[in-house]
Amino acid sequence: MEQPSEKTQEEKKGENEQKDRQSREVIEVASDQGNSPDSTESNPDVQKSPKRIDVEKPKEEDSNNSEEVPDLEDGRVKKEEWVAKLDKPEVAEVEHIGKQLAEEIDSKVIDRPELKGIEELEKSIPQLNQTFGDKLLEGDNEPEAKSKDKLAEKADREKIAEISASEIQLTGNLEAPDPDPHEDKQDERNEKVNREHPDRVENPVEQQKDAAKPEEDLPNEQVTQFLRQLVSQMWPELGANPELRLERASAKGDNYLGVVWRLQAASDSKRSLVVKLPPQNRVRRKQFFARPCFLRETAAYEVFLPLTALMQDKWKITGYDRFRQHALCFGTRQDEPNECIVLEDLTCAGFSLHNRFLDLPVEHVRRVMLTYAKLHAISLAGKRQLPEKMQQLQQLVDIFEQRRDDHALGVYFENLKGSALSALLAPADDAYRVRLEAYFARGSYFELLLPLVSGSNCEPFAVICHGDCWNNNILYKIAERGDLEDVRLIDWQLMRYASPVTDLAYFLFTCTSRRFRQRHLESMLHDYYEELGQQLIRLGERVEQLFPRPAFDEQVATKAAVGLLLAMMVLPIVTMQGQDVPDLQAISERIEAGATTDLHGAGFLGAGNEATFKQRIREVILDCVDFNYI
């Protein structure tokens, strides 16, 4: 065989050296790109798919000596496979570069803006019993995802079990696109997730193309994972991936601050939970104050209601005497936008809503008043016996106070005055109209409302209040013989620290008629106060010391006007038929743009309910004047 000339060997050596330099340059370029401060956000490979580094291939005769670097797995390079396939003298250097690049990519992944909040999650809800601060109450924090172990058997419902924390690792879902801070694309993202993830919770209602159920209202992927984990903890016999089915738990028009689903495991109606979600649409979340309300309700289930159980356990209050008129909570998640609250399905125990278009029976009203008495007594006793824990709850900033500076909402609320005055057009109503105009002249809607819902204005008699006391937030259980057996208070999203009269007036002026109030108002207030005194005795206190009857009467006289102001806001919803409920997303967008300034523009008042609303609000006005509340 002819030996190559000396010149040919030198040329060959030079070509090989040039190829080696090119290979190193390609790897160095890839490393430099990974070090770029914008690489994580601008390069979709880092976020959405495994990173691939291409090493330039030599010419044909050396093609077997160079291969692509394998995919990154969980942000790390499989460097053993990489080194085994490279047969070059630069293996050690390549391994070093690959390790450095993997560490840099890990750093980029960890530093992603939407994941930084994970470290902050430990600072809020898990320590809420010790640090119940204003930031959580105002929706500034993103507490960690939590779930609860299965609670005690139903027979022992009065015990509130410990909740075991279980964080959902959001870093495991790196393929989800990052939220766009400049444009709301949540709808498109949710639709994509629904199509691409067949293991999501099944939804037969969606399959029937129910137009009233936007796709955005479905649990997103993070919430779906959370629900699967929770169901597996509660019913381990179902396995790690149980079949889950969703259906609407409330009719259109029954819930405005969020979306309520009924979740059933393995097609078993007895394994049923209620899942509450805030709306996903950004504008609706803002205009309906979804996140602060959701965190408020989380605080109710995680902090306040367990405190009521603690107080009553201390004094061995059981049975009918015990305040237990709330749903059991099995888990919560607070990280935005994956908030959810998982509750017991009260329909399984026979509870249901009262038809809001029918008058409440006297016994229903009395039972609710007695329930509020038990609830309020715990706060009065708690401020004396557990001052440190109650002091944390007393820092609650009312939801309406937080929106004091919302100009668009202020204009909308101010126009509620005109809607109320329009109900007093008959000559017989002239005297009432004069009184109402004089009351409205004292200040703006916010200026009239906020002092009435402020706890500092009624000390030492302020208590933790249910807050949102209209018909659809109270469930009733009817026995087989037709008698009322029990009630449940739901939807604690407006929980506030205020005068107990705010709960009573809100309930009485939105859930009863003028005829009922003229006949029974005084007796209902009497029964409430008597039960309050009895419950305080059970809690080791005396009503004469904590809330004397003259003080209670003064609270009624000075705070009951809140019933009128809240009725002006709520009665349009109460009187609206389900088919007339407007598009809440469209309303939110109009309010944000300043295009909606009154009930008609918002769609809450129209031909279907205007006459009924005017009749109901007129009765409220007449009663507030007759009882000298305004």
C-alpha positions in Angstrom: 0.0 0.0 0.0 1.3 3.4 -0.9 2.2 5.5 2.1 0.9 9.0 2.2 3.3 11.7 1.6 4.6 13.9 4.5 2.6 16.9 3.1 -0.6 14.8 3.1 -0.1 13.8 6.7 0.3 17.4 7.8 -2.8 18.5 5.9 -4.8 15.6 7.5 -3.6 16.7 11.0 -4.5 20.3 10.3 -8.0 19.3 9.2 -8.5 17.2 12.4 -7.4 20.0 14.6 -9.8 22.4 12.8 -12.7 20.0 13.3 -11.9 19.6 17.0 -11.9 23.4 17.4 -15.3 23.7 15.7 -16.8 21.0 18.0 -15.6 22.9 21.1 -16.9 26.2 19.7 -20.4 24.8 19.1 -20.6 23.6 22.7 -19.2 26.9 24.0 -21.8 28.8 22.1 -24.6 26.6 23.5 -23.2 27.2 27.0 -23.1 31.0 26.4 -26.7 30.9 25.3 -27.6 29.2 28.5 -25.9 32.0 30.4 -27.8 34.7 28.7 -30.0 36.6 31.3 -33.0 36.3 29.0 -32.4 32.8 27.8 -35.0 31.2 30.1 -37.8 33.4 29.0 -36.9 33.8 25.4 -35.9 30.3 24.6 -38.9 28.0 24.7 -36.7 24.9 24.9 -35.7 25.7 28.4 -39.3 26.0 29.6 -41.4 23.8 27.3 -39.2 20.9 26.1 -36.0 19.1 26.9 -32.9 21.1 26.0 -30.9 19.6 23.1 -27.3 20.6 22.3 -26.0 19.8 18.8 -22.3 19.1 18.3 -21.2 19.8 14.7 -20.5 16.5 12.9 -17.1 15.9 11.2 -16.9 14.8 7.7 -18.1 11.4 6.6 -14.9 9.5 7.6 -15.3 10.6 11.3 -19.0 10.6 11.5 -19.1 7.8 14.0 -17.1 9.7 16.6 -19.6 12.4 17.3 -23.2 12.3 18.3 -25.9 14.6 19.7 -26.1 15.2 23.4 -29.0 13.3 24.9 -32.1 15.2 26.0 -32.1 16.9 29.4 -34.4 15.1 31.9 -35.8 17.2 34.7 -33.3 19.9 33.9 -30.2 17.6 34.2 -27.9 16.1 31.5 -27.5 12.3 31.4 -23.8 12.8 31.2 -22.9 9.1 31.6 -24.6 8.3 28.3 -23.1 11.4 26.8 -19.5 10.5 27.8 -19.8 6.9 26.8 -20.8 7.9 23.2 -18.0 10.4 22.7 -14.6 9.0 21.7 -12.5 12.1 21.7 -9.6 13.4 23.7 -11.8 16.3 24.7 -14.2 14.1 26.7 -13.2 15.5 30.1 -13.6 19.1 28.8 -17.0 18.3 27.3 -18.1 16.6 30.5 -17.2 19.7 32.5 -19.0 22.0 30.1 -22.1 19.7 30.1 -22.2 19.7 33.9 -21.8 23.4 34.0 -24.6 23.9 31.5 -26.9 21.6 33.4 -26.4 23.5 36.6 -27.1 26.8 34.8 -30.3 25.4 33.3 -31.3 24.2 36.8 -30.7 27.7 38.0 -32.8 29.2 35.2 -35.7 26.8 35.9 -35.6 27.6 39.6 -35.5 31.3 38.9 -38.6 31.3 36.8 -40.8 34.2 38.0 -44.0 32.1 38.4 -42.1 29.6 40.6 -40.5 32.1 43.0 -43.7 32.2 45.1 -43.3 28.6 46.2 -40.8 29.6 48.9 -43.3 32.2 50.1 -46.1 29.6 50.4 -44.7 28.4 53.8 -45.1 31.8 55.3 -48.9 32.2 55.3 -51.6 29.6 55.7 -49.4 27.0 57.5 -48.7 29.6 60.1 -52.0 31.4 60.0 -52.9 30.5 63.5 -49.9 32.5 64.7 -49.6 35.2 62.0 -53.0 36.2 60.7 -51.9 39.4 59.1 -53.4 42.0 56.8 -51.4 40.8 53.7 -53.3 37.6 53.5 -56.6 39.3 54.2 -55.9 41.7 51.3 -54.9 39.0 48.9 -51.2 39.8 48.8 -49.8 36.4 49.6 -49.9 33.1 47.8 -50.1 30.5 50.5 -49.0 26.9 49.9 -51.3 24.2 48.5 -52.7 22.1 51.2 -54.8 19.0 51.6 -56.6 17.3 54.5 -56.5 13.7 55.6 -59.9 12.0 55.8 -61.7 13.5 58.8 -63.4 11.5 61.4 -66.5 9.5 60.6 -69.8 11.4 60.1 -71.0 10.5 63.5 -68.2 12.5 65.0 -68.6 15.6 62.8 -68.3 17.9 65.7 -64.6 17.3 65.9 -62.4 19.3 63.5 -59.5 17.1 62.7 -55.9 18.2 62.1 -55.2 19.1 58.5 -52.1 17.5 57.0 -50.2 19.8 54.7 -49.3 18.4 51.3 -47.6 20.8 48.8 -48.3 20.4 45.1 -44.9 20.7 43.3 -45.6 23.2 40.5 -42.1 22.8 39.2 -43.1 19.4 37.8 -45.3 21.0 35.2 -42.7 22.9 33.2 -44.5 22.5 29.9 -47.3 24.9 30.8 -46.8 28.3 29.1 -46.0 31.2 31.4 -48.8 33.8 32.1 -48.5 36.8 29.9 -48.4 39.9 32.1 -49.5 42.1 29.3 -52.4 40.2 27.9 -55.1 37.9 29.3 -54.7 34.6 27.5 -56.1 32.4 30.3 -59.1 31.3 28.2 -56.9 30.0 25.4 -54.6 28.2 27.8 -57.4 26.5 29.6 -58.9 25.3 26.3 -55.6 23.9 25.2 -55.1 22.1 28.6 -58.6 20.6 28.3 -57.8 19.2 24.9 -54.3 17.9 25.6 -54.9 16.2 29.0 -57.4 13.4 28.6 -56.9 12.4 32.3 -58.6 15.6 33.5 -61.7 15.3 35.6 -64.5 14.0 33.5 -67.4 16.5 32.9 -70.6 15.0 31.5 -72.2 18.4 31.5 -69.5 19.7 29.2 -70.1 16.8 26.9 -73.7 17.9 26.6 -72.4 21.3 25.4 -74.0 23.3 28.2 -73.7 26.8 27.0 -74.0 28.1 30.6 -70.7 26.5 31.6 -67.7 28.2 30.0 -64.7 26.0 29.6 -62.6 28.4 31.7 -64.7 27.4 34.8 -63.3 23.9 34.8 -60.5 23.0 37.2 -57.1 23.6 35.6 -54.4 20.9 35.5 -52.9 21.9 38.9 -56.2 21.8 40.6 -57.1 18.5 39.0 -53.9 17.0 40.3 -54.7 18.4 43.8 -58.2 16.9 43.7 -56.8 13.5 42.6 -54.3 13.5 45.5 -57.0 14.5 48.0 -59.4 11.8 46.8 -56.6 9.2 47.0 -56.0 10.3 50.6 -59.6 10.2 51.6 -60.4 6.9 49.8 -57.2 5.0 49.3 -59.1 1.9 48.2 -59.8 3.7 44.9 -56.1 3.7 44.0 -53.8 6.5 42.8 -55.7 7.5 39.7 -59.4 7.2 40.6 -62.2 8.1 38.1 -63.6 11.5 38.9 -66.7 13.1 37.6 -67.9 16.7 37.8 -71.3 18.3 37.6 -72.6 21.7 38.5 -73.4 22.1 42.2 -75.3 25.3 41.8 -77.8 26.6 39.2 -77.1 29.6 37.1 -77.5 32.7 39.3 -77.0 30.9 42.5 -73.3 31.8 42.9 -71.6 35.0 41.8 -68.2 35.1 43.5 -67.0 31.7 42.1 -67.8 28.4 40.5 -69.2 25.5 42.5 -68.8 21.9 41.3 -69.9 18.6 42.7 -67.1 16.0 42.5 -67.9 12.3 42.6 -65.3 9.5 42.9 -65.8 6.2 41.0 -69.4 7.1 40.1 -70.4 6.7 43.7 -72.8 9.3 44.9 -71.8 8.6 48.5 -68.2 9.6 47.7 -69.1 13.2 46.8 -67.4 16.5 47.5 -68.1 20.1 46.7 -65.3 22.0 45.0 -65.3 25.8 45.0 -63.2 27.6 42.5 -62.8 31.3 41.7 -63.4 32.5 38.2 -60.4 32.1 35.9 -61.1 35.2 33.7 -58.7 38.0 34.8 -61.3 40.8 34.5 -64.0 38.9 36.3 -61.5 38.0 39.1 -60.7 41.7 39.5 -64.2 43.2 39.3 -65.8 40.6 41.6 -62.8 40.7 44.0 -62.4 37.0 43.6 -59.0 36.3 45.2 -59.4 38.4 48.4 -62.9 36.8 48.9 -61.4 33.3 48.3 -58.6 33.9 50.8 -61.2 35.3 53.3 -63.2 32.0 53.0 -60.1 30.0 53.4 -59.3 31.8 56.6 -62.8 31.0 57.8 -62.3 27.2 57.3 -58.7 27.1 58.3 -58.7 29.5 61.3 -62.0 30.7 62.6 -64.3 27.7 62.4 -61.6 25.4 64.0 -61.4 28.0 66.8 -65.2 27.7 67.4 -64.7 24.0 67.7 -61.8 24.5 70.2 -63.9 26.9 72.3 -66.8 24.5 72.5 -64.7 21.5 73.1 -63.2 23.3 76.1 -66.6 23.8 77.6 -67.9 20.4 76.4 -70.8 21.8 74.4 -72.4 19.1 72.3 -75.5 18.2 70.4 -78.2 20.9 69.7 -76.4 23.5 71.9 -73.2 23.3 69.8 -72.6 25.7 66.9 -71.9 23.2 64.1 -73.9 24.7 61.3 -71.2 24.8 58.7 -69.8 22.4 56.1 -66.7 20.4 56.9 -63.6 21.4 55.0 -61.4 18.7 53.6 -58.7 20.7 51.8 -57.7 24.1 50.4 -55.3 25.4 47.9 -54.4 29.1 47.8 -51.7 29.7 45.1 -53.0 31.9 42.4 -54.7 31.1 40.0 -55.2 27.6 41.4 -57.3 28.4 44.4 -59.9 25.9 45.5 -61.8 24.8 48.6 -63.0 21.3 49.0 -66.0 20.8 51.3 -68.4 18.1 52.3 -71.4 17.7 50.0 -74.2 18.8 52.3 -76.8 17.5 49.8 -75.7 13.9 50.8 -77.0 14.7 54.3 -80.3 16.1 53.0 -79.6 19.8 53.0 -80.9 22.1 50.2 -81.6 25.7 49.3 -84.9 27.3 50.0 -86.6 28.6 46.8 -85.7 32.3 47.0 -89.0 33.3 45.3 -91.0 31.9 48.2 -91.4 33.3 51.6 -89.4 31.7 54.4 -91.4 29.9 57.0 -91.3 31.4 60.5 -89.4 28.4 61.9 -86.8 28.7 59.2 -86.1 32.3 60.1 -86.1 31.6 63.9 -83.6 28.7 63.4 -81.2 30.9 61.4 -81.4 33.7 64.1 -80.6 31.1 66.8 -77.7 29.8 64.7 -76.3 33.3 64.4 -76.7 33.7 68.2 -74.5 30.6 68.8 -72.0 31.8 66.3 -71.7 35.4 67.7 -71.5 34.2 71.3 -68.3 32.4 70.5 -66.6 35.6 69.5 -67.7 37.5 72.5 -66.4 34.7 74.8 -63.3 34.2 72.7 -62.2 37.8 73.0 -62.2 37.3 76.8 -60.8 33.8 77.0 -58.5 33.7 74.0 -57.6 37.3 73.4 -54.4 36.6 71.4 -56.1 34.4 68.8 -59.1 36.7 68.6 -56.9 39.7 68.2 -55.5 38.2 65.0 -59.1 37.7 63.6 -60.0 41.2 64.7 -57.5 42.5 62.1 -59.9 41.5 59.3 -60.2 44.3 56.8 -63.7 44.4 55.4 -63.9 43.5 51.7 -65.8 46.7 51.0 -63.2 48.7 52.8 -60.6 47.3 50.6 -62.5 48.6 47.6 -63.1 52.1 48.9 -60.9 53.7 46.3 -62.3 51.8 43.3 -63.8 54.6 41.3 -65.8 52.5 38.9 -67.4 50.5 41.7 -68.1 53.7 43.6 -70.0 55.1 40.7 -72.0 51.9 40.4 -72.8 51.8 44.1 -73.8 55.5 44.0 -76.3 54.8 41.3 -78.0 52.2 43.5 -79.5 55.1 45.3 -81.4 56.1 42.2 -82.8 52.6 41.8 -84.0 52.6 45.4 -85.7 56.0 45.1 -87.4 55.0 41.9 -89.4 52.5 43.9 -91.1 55.3 45.8 -93.3 57.0 43.2 -96.7 56.7 44.7 -98.1 59.8 46.5 -98.5 57.6 49.6 -94.7 57.1 49.6 -93.8 60.8 49.7 -93.0 60.9 53.4 -90.8 57.8 53.0 -89.1 59.3 50.0 -88.2 62.4 52.0 -86.6 60.3 54.7 -84.7 58.2 52.3 -83.4 61.3 50.4 -82.3 62.8 53.7 -80.5 59.6 54.6 -78.7 59.4 51.2 -77.7 63.0 51.6 -75.5 62.1 54.6 -72.8 60.8 52.3 -71.8 58.5 49.4 -72.8 54.8 49.4 -69.4 53.9 50.6 -69.5 56.6 53.3 -72.8 55.3 54.6 -71.9 51.6 54.4 -68.3 51.4 55.7 -69.0 52.7 59.3 -71.8 50.1 59.6 -69.5 47.2 58.8 -66.5 48.4 60.8 -65.7 46.5 64.0 -63.9 49.4 65.5 -67.1 51.4 65.5 -69.0 49.0 67.8 -66.5 47.8 70.3 -66.6 45.9 72.6 -69.6 44.2 71.0 -68.0 43.4 67.6 -67.9 39.7 66.6 -66.8 37.5 63.7 -69.8 37.6 61.3 -70.9 35.2 58.6 -71.0 38.2 56.3 -73.0 37.1 53.2 -76.4 36.2 54.7 -78.7 36.1 51.6 -80.9 33.1 50.8 -78.4 31.1 48.7 -75.8 31.0 51.4 -78.1 29.1 53.9 -79.1 25.5 53.5 -82.0 23.8 55.3 -82.6 20.1 56.1 -86.3 19.0 56.3 -87.2 15.9 58.2 -89.5 13.2 56.7 -92.5 14.6 58.6 -91.9 18.1 57.1 -90.3 19.7 60.1 -87.1 21.7 59.9 -84.3 19.6 61.3 -81.2 21.8 60.9 -79.5 24.6 58.9 -76.0 25.2 57.5 -74.3 28.5 56.8 -72.1 28.4 53.6 -70.0 30.9 51.6 -67.9 32.7 54.1 -66.2 34.9 51.5 -67.5 38.1 53.1 -66.7 37.1 56.7 -66.1 40.3 58.7 -65.4 41.6 62.1 -68.4 43.9 62.8 -71.5 44.4 64.8 -73.6 41.2 65.1 -76.5 43.3 63.8 -74.9 43.3 60.3 -75.7 39.5 60.0 -79.2 39.9 61.4 -80.2 42.9 59.3 -78.7 41.5 56.1 -80.6 38.3 56.6 -83.9 39.8 57.7 -84.1 42.5 55.0 -83.1 40.2 52.1 -84.8 37.0 53.0 -88.1 38.0 54.5 -91.1 40.2 53.5 -92.5 43.4 55.0 -95.5 41.4 56.3 -93.2 39.0 58.1 -91.0 41.7 59.6 -94.0 43.7 60.8 -95.3 40.7 62.6 -92.2 38.9 63.8 -89.2 41.2 63.8 -89.3 42.1 67.5 -89.8 38.4 68.5 -87.0 37.3 66.3 -84.6 39.8 67.9 -85.8 38.7 71.3 -85.2 35.0 70.5 -81.8 35.9 69.2 -80.7 37.7 72.3 -82.1 35.0 74.6 -80.1 32.3 72.8 -77.0 34.5 72.8 -77.3 34.7 76.6 -77.7 30.9 76.9 -74.8 30.2 74.7 -72.6 32.6 76.7 -73.5 30.7 79.9 -72.5 27.4 78.2 -69.2 29.2 77.4 -68.6 30.3 81.0 -69.7 33.9 80.5 -72.7 36.1 81.2 -74.5 38.2 78.6 -75.1 41.0 81.1 -71.4 41.6 81.3 -70.4 41.1 77.7 -73.5 42.4 75.8 -76.2 44.0 78.0 -79.6 44.3 76.5 -79.5 48.1 76.2 -76.3 47.8 74.3 -77.8 45.3 72.0 -80.9 47.5 71.4 -78.5 50.4 70.6 -76.7 48.3 68.1 -79.9 47.5 66.4 -81.0 51.1 66.3 -77.7 52.4 64.9 -76.5 49.5 62.7 -79.7 48.0 61.2 -79.6 50.5 58.3 -76.9 48.2 56.8 -79.8 45.9 55.8 -81.1 48.6 53.5 -77.7 49.3 51.9 -77.0 45.6 51.3 -80.5 44.9 50.1 -80.0 47.6 47.4 -77.1 45.6 46.2 -78.5 42.1 46.6 -82.2 42.2 45.9 -81.7 42.6 42.1 -79.9 39.2 42.2 -82.5 37.7 44.6 -85.3 38.6 42.2 -83.6 37.5 39.0 -84.7 34.3 37.3 -82.0 31.9 36.3 -82.5 32.4 32.6 -82.1 36.1 33.0 -78.7 36.0 34.7 -76.3 38.2 32.7 -72.9 37.2 31.4 -70.7 38.0 34.4 -67.6 38.2 32.3 -69.1 40.7 30.0 -70.3 42.7 32.9 -66.9 42.7 34.5 -65.3 44.0 31.3 -68.0 46.8 31.0 -67.4 47.8 34.6 -63.7 47.9 34.1 -64.1 50.1 31.0 -66.5 52.4 32.8 -69.3 51.5 30.4 -71.6 50.1 33.1 -72.7 52.4 35.9 -76.1 51.1 37.1 -78.2 48.0 37.6 -79.8 48.2 34.1 -76.4 48.6 32.4 -75.0 45.7 34.3 -77.9 43.5 33.4 -79.1 42.9 37.0 -82.3 44.8 36.5 -84.6 44.3 33.5 -88.1 43.5 32.4 -88.0 40.1 34.1 -87.4 41.3 37.6 -87.7 45.1 37.8 -91.3 45.1 39.2 -90.4 42.5 41.8 -87.3 44.3 42.8 -89.1 47.6 43.2 -91.7 46.0 45.4 -89.1 44.3 47.6 -86.8 47.3 48.0 -89.9 49.5 48.7 -90.9 47.2 51.5 -87.3 47.4 52.9 -87.3 51.2 52.8 -90.7 51.4 54.5 -89.6 49.1 57.3 -86.4 51.0 57.8 -88.3 54.2 58.2 -91.1 52.7 60.3 -88.5 51.0 62.7 -86.6 54.3 62.7 -83.4 52.8 61.3 -82.8 55.6 58.9 
